[in-house]
Amino acid sequence: MKRIFLSPPHIGSYEKKYIAEVFESNYIAPVGEHITRFENEIAERFGICGALALSSGTAAIHLALRLLNVQPNDIIFCASLTFVGSANPILYEKAIPVFIDSEPETWNMSPSALERAFQKYTQMGKKPKAVIVVDIYGQSADMDTLLNICKKYNTPVIEDAAEAVGAKYKSRYNGSFGDYGVFSFNGNKMITTSGGGMLLSDNLDAIRKARYWSTQAREPVVHYEHHEMGFNYRMSNVLAAIGLGQLHILNDNILACRMIFQEYVSELNHISGIDFMPEPEDYESNRWLTLMTIESSMMSPIEMINHLEEHSIESRPVWKPMHMQPLFKGTDFFSHNPDNLPVCEQLFKTGICLPSGPGMTKEEQSRVIKCILSKILQ
């Protein structure tokens, strides 16, 4: 039986053309025309002044923290419901992560939990150095409310839009809201460069500094001169060529994923105990992955995941919250409602990511839906 993957890459007709241009020019190192074009087209497309193509979204977050002069023992607020790449760079700089719960309306960072975190740490004289807001699974956080809170406490924002390329909040693209924005172009994302990411900012001086750091902080002299510690974080010209091709199909990919989501909802949402990730008014998710929740009284996500795997269908649980990870044992955490189970823990307990790559066929989705129904209705 042919395997159905969770979110495989979807390749268009331009990628090979641009890669061929790279090989013809022999600029296969992290320099060349295509990486510059990719950065410029990303910046123009998403309404941002500057963009820096890097080896990963995680590298972009790391450089953003360094640009904000994060020091050992500084406090960094971060969404708990996210991939570990959002939080690991905090540890790179020996800072201290404090995790914030989700809200039920968006599944992203809870404004009320963030406000309580600010109140506590401000009273302690430990105001955070930055807040990492994450747009999980292609959906924006409540950016207006979160940014107003951060502005009140004069704290910069890193918007981790790694999963939200092409998503919008109030007609504005995600990745453009914080002091720094982050995209990921990993192999399973809405557009891919095989591996890679992007740092975004309207602060062009900061982008220039990050570019310097990302190429081992080499000084502009003939010999190899280094005054600061740098990193090998630059994207290659070859991968940037893939990204240029992928930009041509971004809108088509988003439309395809949104249609896949609607088909899952149409076929499954009528079942009591089944629900899907919400999309508030004025939000436009890219629906990178379709997320479904199953009431605990019916079954656990793992039971459904194992059932799908038996039929050669890949699926996964919702992100395990960072404050529950052994790596971050003992870190502080602020719940959306202190009297109830944290929202992010409830989502981990009940949530499942369904196959929803933009290249998914109707026949493949029908097979997944039939498999889900066979387990629920057995």
C-alpha positions as CSV (number, residue, x, y, z in Angstrom):
1,M,0.0,0.0,0.0
2,K,1.4,3.4,-1.0
3,R,2.4,5.4,2.0
4,I,0.7,8.8,2.7
5,F,3.1,11.2,4.3
6,L,2.2,14.0,6.7
7,S,3.5,16.9,4.7
8,P,5.9,16.0,1.9
9,P,7.6,18.6,-0.3
10,H,5.6,19.9,-3.3
11,I,7.7,20.8,-6.2
12,G,6.7,23.2,-9.0
13,S,8.1,23.8,-12.5
14,Y,10.6,26.5,-11.8
15,E,12.9,24.9,-9.3
16,K,15.0,22.9,-11.8
17,K,15.3,26.0,-14.0
18,Y,16.8,28.1,-11.3
19,I,19.0,25.3,-10.0
20,A,20.3,24.8,-13.6
21,E,21.2,28.5,-13.7
22,V,23.2,28.1,-10.4
23,F,25.2,25.2,-11.8
24,E,25.8,27.1,-15.1
25,S,27.2,30.0,-13.1
26,N,29.2,27.7,-10.8
27,Y,28.0,29.7,-7.8
28,I,27.1,26.7,-5.7
29,A,28.6,28.2,-2.5
30,P,26.7,30.5,-0.1
31,V,27.1,33.4,-2.5
32,G,25.6,34.3,-5.8
33,E,22.8,36.0,-7.6
34,H,20.0,33.6,-6.5
35,I,20.4,34.1,-2.8
36,T,20.2,37.8,-3.2
37,R,17.2,37.5,-5.4
38,F,15.5,35.2,-2.9
39,E,16.1,37.6,-0.1
40,N,14.8,40.6,-2.1
41,E,11.7,38.7,-3.3
42,I,10.9,37.5,0.2
43,A,11.2,41.1,1.6
44,E,9.1,42.6,-1.2
45,R,6.5,39.8,-1.1
46,F,5.9,40.1,2.6
47,G,6.3,43.8,3.1
48,I,9.5,43.9,5.1
49,C,12.6,46.0,4.4
50,G,15.2,43.4,4.9
51,A,15.6,39.6,4.7
52,L,18.6,37.3,5.4
53,A,18.6,33.7,4.1
54,L,20.0,31.3,6.6
55,S,20.5,27.6,7.2
56,S,17.4,27.2,9.4
57,G,14.7,29.1,11.2
58,T,16.4,28.2,14.5
59,A,19.5,30.0,13.3
60,A,17.3,33.0,12.6
61,I,15.9,33.0,16.1
62,H,19.5,32.7,17.5
63,L,20.7,35.7,15.6
64,A,17.6,37.7,16.6
65,L,18.4,37.0,20.3
66,R,22.0,38.1,19.7
67,L,20.8,41.3,18.0
68,L,18.8,42.0,21.1
69,N,22.0,41.6,23.2
70,V,20.6,38.7,25.2
71,Q,23.0,37.8,28.0
72,P,23.4,34.8,30.3
73,N,20.6,34.7,32.9
74,D,18.4,37.1,30.9
75,I,14.7,36.1,31.0
76,I,13.0,35.3,27.7
77,F,9.3,34.6,27.4
78,C,8.4,32.0,24.8
79,A,5.3,30.2,23.7
80,S,5.1,26.7,25.2
81,L,3.2,25.0,22.4
82,T,5.8,25.0,19.8
83,F,8.7,23.0,18.2
84,V,11.9,22.9,20.3
85,G,13.6,25.1,17.7
86,S,11.8,28.1,19.0
87,A,13.3,27.6,22.5
88,N,16.7,26.0,22.0
89,P,18.4,29.3,21.0
90,I,17.5,30.7,24.4
91,L,19.8,28.1,25.8
92,Y,22.5,28.8,23.3
93,E,22.9,32.2,24.9
94,K,22.6,30.7,28.4
95,A,19.4,32.8,29.0
96,I,16.4,31.5,31.0
97,P,13.2,30.5,29.2
98,V,9.8,31.2,30.8
99,F,7.0,29.5,29.0
100,I,3.5,30.9,28.2
101,D,0.4,28.9,27.7
102,S,-1.9,29.0,24.6
103,E,-5.3,30.5,24.4
104,P,-8.3,28.4,23.0
105,E,-9.2,31.0,20.4
106,T,-6.0,30.7,18.3
107,W,-4.0,27.9,20.1
108,N,-1.2,30.4,20.2
109,M,0.3,32.5,23.0
110,S,-2.3,33.6,25.6
111,P,-2.4,37.3,26.2
112,S,-3.7,36.9,29.7
113,A,-0.9,34.5,30.6
114,L,1.6,36.8,29.1
115,E,0.3,39.8,31.1
116,R,0.6,37.8,34.3
117,A,4.1,36.8,33.4
118,F,5.1,40.4,32.8
119,Q,3.6,41.5,36.1
120,K,5.4,38.8,38.1
121,Y,8.9,39.3,36.5
122,T,8.6,43.1,36.5
123,Q,7.8,43.1,40.2
124,M,10.9,40.9,40.7
125,G,13.0,43.4,38.8
126,K,13.6,40.8,36.1
127,K,11.8,42.2,33.1
128,P,12.3,39.9,30.1
129,K,14.8,40.8,27.4
130,A,12.5,39.5,24.6
131,V,9.2,37.7,23.9
132,I,9.2,34.9,21.3
133,V,5.6,34.7,19.9
134,V,5.0,31.6,17.7
135,D,2.4,31.2,14.9
136,I,1.9,27.5,15.2
137,Y,0.7,25.3,12.4
138,G,0.3,28.2,10.0
139,Q,-2.0,30.3,12.2
140,S,-1.3,33.8,13.6
141,A,-1.3,34.6,17.2
142,D,-3.4,37.5,18.4
143,M,-0.7,39.9,17.4
144,D,-2.5,43.2,18.2
145,T,-3.1,42.2,21.8
146,L,0.3,40.6,22.3
147,L,2.2,43.5,20.8
148,N,0.3,46.0,22.9
149,I,1.3,44.1,26.0
150,C,4.9,44.0,25.0
151,K,4.9,47.7,24.1
152,K,3.5,48.5,27.5
153,Y,6.5,46.8,29.1
154,N,8.9,48.1,26.4
155,T,10.0,44.6,25.4
156,P,11.0,43.6,21.9
157,V,9.2,40.8,20.0
158,I,10.6,38.0,17.9
159,E,7.8,36.6,15.7
160,D,8.5,32.9,15.0
161,A,6.4,32.5,11.8
162,A,8.4,29.4,10.8
163,E,5.2,27.5,10.1
164,A,3.2,30.5,8.9
165,V,4.8,31.5,5.6
166,G,2.0,33.2,3.6
167,A,-0.5,33.3,6.5
168,K,-2.1,36.6,7.4
169,Y,-3.5,38.5,10.4
170,K,-5.8,41.4,9.5
171,S,-4.6,41.3,5.9
172,R,-1.0,41.7,7.0
173,Y,1.5,38.8,6.5
174,N,2.8,36.9,9.4
175,G,6.5,37.3,10.0
176,S,6.2,41.1,9.6
177,F,4.9,42.0,13.1
178,G,7.8,41.7,15.5
179,D,11.1,43.5,15.8
180,Y,12.3,40.4,14.1
181,G,10.5,37.8,12.1
182,V,11.5,34.2,11.3
183,F,10.5,31.8,8.5
184,S,11.5,28.2,8.0
185,F,11.9,26.4,4.7
186,N,12.4,23.0,6.0
187,G,11.5,20.0,3.8
188,N,7.9,19.8,5.2
189,K,7.0,23.5,5.3
190,M,4.6,25.4,3.0
191,I,7.6,26.2,0.8
192,T,10.9,24.5,1.1
193,T,14.5,25.0,0.2
194,S,15.2,21.4,1.5
195,G,16.6,23.0,4.6
196,G,16.8,26.7,5.5
197,G,15.2,29.7,7.1
198,M,15.0,33.5,6.9
199,L,15.5,36.4,9.4
200,L,13.2,39.3,8.6
201,S,13.3,42.9,9.9
202,D,12.7,46.5,9.0
203,N,16.0,47.3,10.7
204,L,18.5,47.1,7.9
205,D,21.5,47.8,10.1
206,A,20.5,44.7,12.2
207,I,20.1,42.6,9.0
208,R,23.6,43.7,7.9
209,K,25.0,42.8,11.4
210,A,23.3,39.4,11.3
211,R,24.7,38.7,7.8
212,Y,28.2,39.5,9.2
213,W,27.7,37.0,12.0
214,S,26.2,34.4,9.8
215,T,29.4,34.2,7.7
216,Q,31.8,33.5,10.6
217,A,32.1,37.3,11.3
218,R,34.8,37.6,8.7
219,E,36.1,41.2,8.3
220,P,36.2,42.7,4.8
221,V,39.9,42.3,4.3
222,V,41.9,40.1,2.0
223,H,43.2,37.7,4.7
224,Y,40.9,36.0,7.2
225,E,40.3,38.5,10.1
226,H,37.9,38.0,12.9
227,H,37.0,40.5,15.6
228,E,33.9,38.8,16.9
229,M,32.5,35.3,17.2
230,G,30.5,34.2,14.2
231,F,28.5,31.3,12.9
232,N,28.2,29.2,9.8
233,Y,24.6,30.0,9.3
234,R,24.3,31.2,5.7
235,M,22.0,29.5,3.2
236,S,23.7,28.3,0.0
237,N,23.0,29.7,-3.4
238,V,21.7,26.3,-4.6
239,L,19.0,26.1,-1.9
240,A,18.0,29.7,-2.5
241,A,17.4,28.8,-6.1
242,I,14.9,26.2,-4.9
243,G,13.3,28.8,-2.8
244,L,12.9,31.1,-5.7
245,G,11.0,28.4,-7.6
246,Q,8.9,27.6,-4.6
247,L,7.7,31.2,-4.3
248,H,5.9,30.7,-7.6
249,I,3.6,28.1,-6.1
250,L,3.1,29.5,-2.6
251,N,-0.4,30.8,-3.2
252,D,-1.4,27.5,-4.9
253,N,0.0,25.6,-1.9
254,I,-2.0,27.6,0.6
255,L,-5.2,27.2,-1.4
256,A,-4.6,23.5,-1.7
257,C,-4.0,23.1,2.1
258,R,-7.0,25.2,2.9
259,M,-9.2,23.0,0.6
260,I,-7.8,19.9,2.3
261,F,-8.7,21.3,5.7
262,Q,-12.2,22.1,4.6
263,E,-12.7,18.6,3.2
264,Y,-11.6,17.1,6.6
265,V,-14.0,19.4,8.4
266,S,-16.9,18.6,6.0
267,E,-16.4,14.8,6.4
268,L,-15.6,14.6,10.1
269,N,-16.7,17.6,12.1
270,H,-20.3,16.3,12.4
271,I,-19.0,13.6,14.7
272,S,-19.5,14.3,18.4
273,G,-16.1,14.7,20.1
274,I,-14.3,15.7,17.0
275,D,-13.1,19.3,16.5
276,F,-10.5,21.2,14.5
277,M,-8.1,24.1,15.0
278,P,-10.2,27.3,14.9
279,E,-9.7,30.3,12.7
280,P,-10.9,33.6,14.1
281,E,-12.3,36.4,12.0
282,D,-9.6,38.5,10.3
283,Y,-7.2,35.6,10.4
284,E,-6.1,33.7,7.3
285,S,-4.2,30.5,8.2
286,N,-2.1,28.8,5.6
287,R,-3.4,25.5,7.1
288,W,0.1,24.1,6.8
289,L,-1.2,21.1,8.7
290,T,-4.7,20.1,9.5
291,L,-5.1,19.7,13.3
292,M,-8.0,17.6,14.7
293,T,-8.8,17.0,18.4
294,I,-10.5,13.9,19.7
295,E,-12.3,13.9,23.1
296,S,-10.3,11.8,25.6
297,S,-13.4,9.7,26.3
298,M,-13.3,8.4,22.7
299,M,-9.6,7.6,22.4
300,S,-6.1,9.0,22.7
301,P,-4.3,10.6,19.7
302,I,-1.8,7.7,19.9
303,E,-4.5,5.2,19.3
304,M,-5.6,6.9,16.2
305,I,-2.0,7.5,15.1
306,N,-1.2,3.8,15.5
307,H,-4.3,2.9,13.6
308,L,-3.4,5.2,10.7
309,E,0.2,3.8,10.7
310,E,-1.2,0.3,10.3
311,H,-2.6,1.5,7.1
312,S,0.6,3.2,6.0
313,I,-0.6,6.7,6.8
314,E,1.7,9.1,8.7
315,S,0.3,11.4,11.4
316,R,1.6,12.9,14.6
317,P,0.6,14.3,17.9
318,V,0.3,18.0,18.5
319,W,3.5,19.6,19.8
320,K,4.4,18.5,23.3
321,P,4.6,21.8,25.2
322,M,8.1,23.0,26.1
323,H,7.4,23.3,29.8
324,M,6.6,19.5,29.8
325,Q,9.9,18.6,28.1
326,P,12.7,17.0,30.2
327,L,15.1,19.5,28.6
328,F,13.2,22.4,30.3
329,K,12.3,20.7,33.6
330,G,11.9,23.3,36.4
331,T,11.3,26.3,34.1
332,D,8.5,28.7,35.0
333,F,5.2,28.5,33.2
334,F,2.1,30.7,33.1
335,S,-1.2,29.0,32.3
336,H,-4.1,30.7,30.4
337,N,-6.4,29.9,33.3
338,P,-4.6,28.9,36.5
339,D,-7.7,27.1,37.7
340,N,-7.9,24.7,34.7
341,L,-5.7,22.3,32.8
342,P,-3.4,24.5,30.7
343,V,-4.7,24.9,27.1
344,C,-1.5,23.6,25.6
345,E,-1.5,20.5,27.7
346,Q,-5.1,19.8,26.7
347,L,-4.2,20.2,23.1
348,F,-1.3,17.8,23.4
349,K,-3.6,15.3,25.2
350,T,-6.3,15.4,22.5
351,G,-4.7,16.7,19.3
352,I,-3.5,15.0,16.1
353,C,-1.9,16.3,12.9
354,L,-3.4,14.8,9.8
355,P,-1.8,14.4,6.4
356,S,-2.3,17.6,4.6
357,G,0.6,18.4,2.2
358,P,-0.4,20.6,-0.8
359,G,0.3,17.8,-3.2
360,M,-2.2,15.5,-1.5
361,T,-4.7,14.0,-4.0
362,K,-8.4,13.6,-3.4
363,E,-8.0,9.8,-3.5
364,E,-5.3,10.0,-0.8
365,Q,-7.4,12.2,1.5
366,S,-10.5,10.0,1.0
367,R,-8.4,7.0,2.1
368,V,-7.3,8.9,5.2
369,I,-10.9,9.9,6.1
370,K,-12.2,6.4,5.6
371,C,-9.4,5.1,7.9
372,I,-10.3,7.6,10.6
373,L,-14.0,6.8,10.4
374,S,-13.3,3.1,10.6
375,K,-11.5,3.6,13.9
376,I,-14.0,6.1,15.4
377,L,-17.1,4.1,14.4
378,Q,-15.9,0.6,15.1
